[in-house]
Amino acid sequence: MLSQQQIESLGQRGFSRRQIGRFTGLLTAGATLPFYNEFAMAQEAQRRMTGRAAMPPDAVRISTNENPLGPCKAGLEAIYKVAPYGGRYSPHNEVGELVKAISEVEGVKGDYVQCTAGSSDPLTRSSCAFSSPTRSWVMADPGYGGGAPKYIGSKVIRVPLRADYSHDVEAMVKADPNAGAYYVCNPNNPTGSITARKDIEYLLANKKPDAVVIVDEAYIHFSDNAQPANDLVAADKDVVVLRTFSKAFGMAGIRAGFALARPDLLAKMSAWGNPSFLPITGTACATASLRSKGLVEERRAINKRIRENTFEYLEKKHVSYIPSESNCFLMEVGRPGGEVAKALTEHKIYIGRVWPIWPTKVRVTVGTQEEMDKFKAAFDKVMA
């Protein structure tokens, strides 16, 4: 339940009584809401395409930006080792060890780290903390991360990407100089495109003093060129960085992630629900994964090799696509994207969602080479 202080704060920020009522549902049932995470939104898209039928067991799942490689060997061994202690919440200070590992890898103090079950949790709470009907949430279009602000009644402004598919930060500030939060997904979902450090710094230099810049780096480990913003957090800037172990580390179903920010910003987010508890299996797996030398580089190379092979195929077929540095990409199909996605399901191929601003483009996750070969064969038949 919301406290009286929270209710008064929401009223002062321009929320109506009806919108305030939605906060209770948000804080108590967030995992069931359709905006909550990539899996939930992909499931909703699948339902619209194929009804409520489940995917067949031999389906090619390249729809939710999962990593088919799964957890690394060290992570699996950590799960096996800690699983017998599952009757305890944190029997060996698992959360403390994860915070320590994150602090060491990211170069930030321990109290600048907030561990969460994936990055959708802090993304939702940051929308509660920093946006409202009078202080908008400004983001890219197409982009990820607008579901929670829209649900609670915050003003959401979507700004088209530049011609090079980076965030148009000048246009974002111009769209609302009084925004509460400027959200940058880097690399962007669904385009896999990069926004340069100078653009993040532009937002910091031109926003209102009490606004924040939220940098969602869920896909940062797949990129050769994206510059992470953890050093801006360490420098006490008005930045919240979101990370997840769901992508490169292959832990989507195990759930682990974290937010990096100054303690005062983390406190504002925590006021809207404490971070979701991490199971000790996910916590131990995340710690072991972070400490596995060479893991990120290895997986980045694997993803890049398969992604580039798929791009070569698209070029031969004269299918345009957006160059990506992530584990997903958008391609042009020349007809309503939902029709193509639905047609592919008849071949047991499940691809991602369609964004309204580009209705003839579809998002495809990079799977294994075998999965992408099956996708190519099915795509040939559908487009023929």
N, C-alpha and C positions, 0 to 999 in steps of 0.2 A: 504494500500500500504506500501511497505517496504521503510524505510528511506535510504538515501545514506550511513549513518553510519552502518545500518544493512547490507546493500549489501556489503560494504567493509569488515565487520566482517565475513560474510559468505565466501567471497572470500579468506580471510586470513586463514580460517579454512578448506579450501580444497574443498568447494562446487563448482560445475560447474555452468555455466550460466543457464543451463536447470534445475538443481536442485534448484537453487535460485528462479526460476520462480514458483516452486511448493510451496514455502513458502507462496506466496500470496494466493493461493487456500487454504492452510492449515489454515491461519489466518482468512480468510473471510468466509469459508464454511466448517469449521471443523466438524460441527454436521452432515453433509451429507456424510462424508467419512467413508468407511467401517471399518477402524481400530479404530474409535473414542471411542466406548464404547462396553460393553458386549452385550447390546441389538442389536446393529447394526451387530456385528459379528454373533450372534445367528440367526438373520434374514437372513443373507447371507447363513449360513449353512442350514437353513430351505428351502431357495429357491433352493439350489442345490439338496436337497433331494426330495422335493415335488412340485417344480415349484412355481408359485406365488399364489397358493391357500391360503387363510387365514385359521387360526386355527378355527375349529368349536367352538361354544360358550361353549360347555360342555367338551372341551379338558382338559387334565391334563398337565399343563405347568410346567415341571420340567427341563427346558432347559437353563434358563438365570440367575440362582442363585438369583432369586427374593425371597423375604420373603412373603409367603402367608398370614401372620398375618397382614400385612399392618401397617399403623401408629398406635401408641399407643393412648389411650383415651385422654391423655393430649395434644398430638400433634393435634388430630382432633379438640379438643375444641379451640386450638390456631388458627387453620386455620379458623374455623367458626367466631371467634371473629375478626380477622384481615381482612377477605375477603371483608367486606363493604368498606374498605379503599384502595381497589385495584387500584383506580385511581391515587394513589400517589406511588412514588418509595420507600420511606422508611419513612412513616408518623410518626412513633413512634421510630425511630432509631433502627429498627429491626436488621439491620446488626451489629450495635454496640453492641446490647444485645447478639447476637450470638457470636461475638468475645469475649465478656466478659465471657460468659458461657464456651466457649472452653478454654480460658485462665485459668479459675478456675479449670476445670476438668483435664486438661492436664499438669498444672503446668508450663506454659510458659508465657512469656510476651506477651501483646497484639499485639505488632508490629512483633511478630514471627508467627502470624496467618494470613492466607490469605483464606477468604471464597470463595467457588466456587460452581458451579452447578454440584455437584458430584465430583469424583476424576479423571475422564478421562481428564478433562480440564487441571489441573496442570501436569498430566502425559505427555500430549502432549507437553505442553510448556517447561517442563523440558528436553524433548528430543531435542528441538530446542536450548535450552540454553547450554546444557552440552555435546552434542554428535555431531559428524561430520564425514566426510569420513576419517579423520586422527585421530580422538579421538573416539574410538568405544563405543557402548552401549553393555555391557556384561550382559547376563541374563541367567536364567536356561532354560533347555529344558527337558520336556515341561514346559512352563511358559506363563505368560501373560505380555503384555506391550511392545512388539517389533514392533507393527504395525506402530506407528508414526515415529520412527527412520528410519525404512526401507523406508517409503514413502518419506521422505525428502532427502534420499540419504546418511544417516549416515551408517557407518559400524556397522553391528549387529553381535555379536558373541554369539552363543547359546551353553551353556555348560551342558552336561547331569547331572542330579541329582545324588547324592550319592546312595549307596545301601539302605540307610534308607530314601531316598527321600528328604533329606535336600539339600540346595544349597551347591555345592562343591566349597567353596570360594577359596581354594588354587588353584584349577584348573581355576577358573575365573580370578584370578590375573595372573596366568601363561599364560593364553590364550592371554591376552594383558595387560602387565604391564603399558602401556601408555594410557589406556582407559580413556575416559572422564567421564563415569558414570557406576557404578556397580548397577544393579537393582535387588532388592530382594523382592519378593512378599511373605509375611509372615502373616498368613498361605498362602501357595502357591496355585495359581489357575493354573491347575485344580486338583492337587493332595490332597489339604487340609493338606499337611504336614508342619512341623514346622522346622524353622532354628533357632538355638540357638543364644543367645546374643553374646557368644564368637566368633561366626562366623562373625557377624556384626562388632565386634571390630577388628577382623583380617583384614577385608577389609579396615577399617579406618586406621589401622597401616601400611598397605602394599601398599596402592594406592599412586599415584602421588599427590603432595601437592595441585594441582589445580583441582583434580578430586573430584567427589561427590559420596556418597552412597545414593541411593534412596530406601526407605523402604516403600513398598505399603502394608498398613495394612487394606485393605478393609474388611477383614474377621476376624480381630483380636478379635472381641467381641464374636465370637463363640468358641474360643479356651480356654481350661483350662490351657495350658502350655506356649503358646507363650508370650514372654516378649516384651511389646511395647517399641518403641525407642524414645518416647517423651522426656525422660530425657536426651538423647544424644543431642537433639535439644536445650534443656534448658542449656546444658553445652557448647554450641557454637561449636559443632562438625560439620564436613562437611557432614551433613545429611539432607535429605529432607524426611519428613514423609507425606504420603498421606492417607487420611481417607475419607470415604463416609458414608452417612446416608442411602444408598440404600439397605444395607444388613440386619444387625441385627435390625436396626430401621424401616425397612419396608417402605422406602420412595423412591424406585427406580423411580416411575413415577412422583414424586414431585420435585426431584433434589435438593440436598444439599450435600456439602462436604467441605473439607478444606485441605490446605497444611500447615505443620509446618516446619519452617526453620529460620535460621538467616535472618535478614532483607536484607543483601547484596545478599544472594542466592535468596530470593523472588524477589528482584529487577531484577536480571538476567532473571528470568522466566517471569516477567511481561513485559520485553522488547519485548517479542514475542507474544503480545496480552494481553490486560488487562483481568483479570479474568471474566468469564462470569457472567452476572448479575443474582442474585438469586431473584426469585419472593418472595414477602413478605409472601405469604402463606407457601412456603417451608422454608423460614428463621424462621418464627415464630414456625413452627412445629419442626424444628431441635432444636431450643432453648428449647422448652418445653420437648422434648424427652430427651435431655441431662440432664435436671434437674429432670427427673422422677426417683426417688430412686427405686432401685431394678429392673428396667426394663431390663437392660442388663443381669443380672443374671437369671431372669425369662426366657428370650428368649433363652439364652444359654442352659438352662436345657431342654426346650421344644425341641429344635433342636437336642440336644444330644440324648434324649430319642427316638425320631423317627429315627434318623440316626442309632443308635445301634440296634434298632429293625429290620431295613433293613439289617444290616450286619449279624444278626442272620439268617435271611432268606437266604442270599447269601451263608453263610457257610453250611446250610443244603442242598443247591442245588449244593455244591462243586464248586461255582463260586468264583474265587479269586478276591480280591479288595485291594486297597491301603488304609490302616487305615487313616482316616481323622479327623481333628479337625475343620472342616469348615462346611458350609451348602451345600457342594458338595463332590463327590467322584468319583474315576475312578474304573471301573471294567473291567475284562477281559472277552471277549465274544468269543474268539477263531475263529473269522472270521472277515472280514472287518467291522469295527465299523459302517461305514455309512450304510451298508446293514441292520444291526440290528436296527439302529435308524429309518431308513425308514420303516421297517416292523412294528415297534411300532406305527408309525403314523396311520396305518390302524386300530389300536385299540384306536385311539384318545389319544395316549400317546406321548408327545414330549419331548425328552431328549436333552442333550447338544452336543457340537461339538466333533470332533475327532482331536487329535494332530498328525501331520505327523510322529513324532519319535516313536509313539506307535499306529499304525493303527488298532490294534485289541482291543484297550481299548476305552470305551465310558465314557463320563462324565454325571453324573446324579445329579440334584439338589435335595436336601431334601425338600419335600413339607409337606403338612399336613399328618397325619396318614392315612386319607381316600385316599388321592392322592397316597401315597406310596403303599397302599393295591391294588389299581387299577393297579399301575405299576407292582407289583408282578404278578398279574393274567395275564396281557398282556405279560410279559416277559416269563412266563411259556409256553404260547402258541407259542410265536415266537421261543424260543429255542428248542421247541419240533419239 
